[in-house]
């Protein structure tokens, strides 16, 4: 598998957002952001998402990062407070492609944060990491995420849908891509 050259530390600034590494001090904020119905409906995150879930989540994120499998970044508006998360992990043949996922806290939605974070991280993956394409996998009925994909320069592919089991239900995900 091709290794993605993750930097030792990553902060991205652009599009009116700053993407930064999660810190231990963010654990209570993670609970506030991720323990809500929309995040539960569209993501594989544990529910309820309490402090124990946040600690496990951050530990897993750090292990994946150390192994070179992905990076999970807090979305901020330039201040210290995390407003959501965007993550990039390896996908596709030999791990050459990237796949993004994201979640924005309920109190911070409808501000374009997800789209800006997705554009910033996708641009980094394509330009700086040399990934030939970046993917989003979205359920067709997740209307806000379809809007994020479109506004972020992604196009829907003709690839077969991806079926995932999430919380005892079958989720059909359509693939969207952005290329170099």
N, C-alpha and C positions, 0 to 999 in steps of 0.2 A: 504494500500500500504506500502511495506517495505521501510523504510527510509535509504538512503545511508548516511553513516557517513562522510560527507564532512568536511575536516578540516577548521579551521577559515581562514587560508590563505594557498595558495598552490604554491609552486615552485618546479619543477622537473628538475633535471640536469642529463643528460646521453645521450648516443648515439651522442655526439657532438652537442647537442642542449640544450637550457634552455627554459623551458615552465614556463611562469609567468603570473600573473594576469594582465589584461588590466588596464591602468591608464588613467585619464582624459587627460594627456599630449599626449597620443597616438592617440587622435581623428584625427588630420590631417594625421597621418600615416595610420590609418584605411581607410580613404578616398582614399589615394594613392593605398593601397593594394586591396581594394574591388570594386573600381569604374572602372572596366575593363571588357572586353567582355567575357573572359573565366569564370570569377567568376559569371557574369550575366547568362551565359549559363547553369552552372551546380549547382547553389545554389539558394535558395529562397530569397537571399538578395535583398533588394530594389535597383532599378536602375532608375535614376542615384543615386549613393551612395555618397551623399554630407555630409557636417558637421552636418546638421540636422539629416540625416539618421544615421550617426555614433553616435550621442548623444542618439538617440532613441535605437539603437542597444545595446550600452553599458548599458543604463538604464535597458533594458529588460534582459540583461545578468546578471546584478546584482540582479534583482528581482528573476530570476530563481535560482541563486546561494543561495540567502537568504532562498528561499522556499525549498531548498534541491533537486531541480530538475535537476541541471546540473552545469557544470563549463566550462567556455570558457577562454582559455589561449592563450596568444601571444606566437608565436614561435620566439625565438631569437637564434643567434649563439654564445651566451655568452655575447654579448655587449648589450647596451640598446635598439637598434633599433629592432622593430618588423618586421619580414619578412613574417609572415602569422599567421594563427590561427588554433588551434585544439580544439575541444570541445567534452565533454563527457556528455551525459544525460541518464536518466533512460529509460529503454525500457523493453518490455516483460512482462510476468505474474508478477504481484505485483511489478513491477519496479526493479526486481532483476538483470536483465541483463543491460549492458551498451551499448550505441550506440555512435559511434564516427562520427564526420564530420570534415572537414578541408578545408582550402584554403591557398594557398601560392601566394604571389604577383608575378606578371609577371616577374619582374626583378630578382627574386630569385629562379625560377624554374630550374629543371634539375640539382639540387645539392643534391637531396636525402632528403631534409628537411621534406617533407610530410611523407615519410616512417619512418624516424627516430622519428619524433614527434608522429606518430601513434603507433609505437612499444613502445615508452616510456610511453605514456598515457595508452595504452592497458595493458601493464605489471603492471602499478600502479593499474588499476581498478581490474584486476584479483587477484593480490597478496595482495594489501593493503586494498582494499575495499571489497574483498571477492565476487566479482561478478562471477557467474559461466561461463559466456561467454560475449564477447564483439562483437558487430555487426558493420558492415559497410553496407550501402545500396547504390548501385552504378548502374547507367545506363550502360548497356552493351556496348554502343558506347562511353563511357567515358574511352578511352583506357589508358590514364595516371593513372586514379584512379584504374582501374583494376590491373595495374602494381604495384601500391602502396599496394593494398590488398595482392597480391601474395608475394611481397618482405617483407611484415610485418607479415607473418605467418598466414594469414587468408585463409580459404578455402570456396569455394562457396557451399551454402547449396541447398537442394532440396525444400526449402520453396516456397510457392506461391509468385510470384513477388508482390511488394508493388506498388500500383498506387497512385501517388500524383499529384495534380494540382499545377503547378508552372507557374506563369506569363501567364495565359490563355492558357496553353498547358498541355497535359497529359504526365507525365513522368513515365516510367516503371522502377522500381528499383529492382535489384537482391540482395539478402541477402548473405553476406559473414560473417563468424564467426571465432573467435579465442577463444578457451576454455582453462581452467586451466590445 
